Amino acid sequence: MRFTAQDLSVFRQGSPSRKLHSSPNFVITGGAGFIGSNLTLALQEKFSDAHLTVIDDFRSGNFENLTGYRGDFVAENLATFDWREKFGDPSAAGLDAIFHLASITDTTVHDNVESFRRLLNFARPTKTRIIYASSAATYGAVTHASVESNDAAPANVYAFSKVIMDNIARRAAAESPDWIIVGLRYFNVYGPREAHKGVPASMVYHLAQQMKAGKRPRIFKHGEQKRDFVYVKDAVEASIRALDAKTSGIYNLGTGKARSFNELIDVLNKCLATNFQPEYFDNPYAHYQNFTQADVTSARSALGYEPRFSLEDGVRHYMQWLYGG
């Protein structure tokens, strides 16, 4: 489905952003997950007096990701979570923003969509700012840089759930122009605190593990598939910048550059001081994104987002975090 110019102009209406409380109050759903835990710890560092509450049932997260966390924690399934029971009347809750990072990648649409719907119903009376995770997966198979107004073409149920969430967010923002709702379409994020994900962890992580074990890195034939690999620190910085967004909107978060799997192995060889040649094998997936690249023009304009980590810099930083040295 396509966002028309009128759709986007309505979605981006809004009043000037409200100032945060002197001791801001944030909720982070999925805060024990990969991006969520990095965001939670970054918020704790940036807003030392903030009251933070993480909601996570550990289906996709890991408590070890929150080592050093000093805030509150709620272990519940968001698809059935009673926001009022936990936080009381929204007008008395005093929340500055809710970061909605929780997402189930291997279950039905129901959990992701209903969790989001329940959150919006709670936040609607006070127009609490919502910053939520969408995904580059909504674009499906493309051959050029993705712009937010492109057609949605989800290839799996997870991507479809993100399309529905975007639809719900756009409608809610249009109905309440003074309510700021920001969707962030994360591209191929990699970095610290992703190992718990197992198979869904990034290619950067899996290939590095193979190479550290003395094995040739295995990639699909013939390694010319390209990804917009974005380091998690850039994704987190953009998420925090969304606190200052003046209008609602959905924005791509990537580097704006597509790099091939072969290039990634070259970068890893340099960072790990190895010299492995890739081992190519047939791609078994019928619906596979052979190319991702974010057009980040809108994120630059609306969020002041500027990716700081090239693939070389991000991988180097990540390898130091993983293996030291």
Secondary structure by P-SEA (a helix, b strand, c coil): ccccaaaaaaaaccccccccccbbbbbbcccccaaaaaaaaaaaaaccccbbbbbcccccccccccccccbbbbbcccccccccccccccccccccccccccccccccaaaaaaaaaaaaaaacccccbbbbbbccccccccccccccccbbbbccaaaaaaaaaaaaaaaaaaacccbbbbbbbcccccccccccccccccaaaaaaaaaaacccccccccccbbbbcccaaaaaaaaaacccccccccccccccccccaaaaaaaaaaaaccbbbbbbbcccccccccbbbbcaaaaaaaccccccccaaaaaaaaaaaaccc
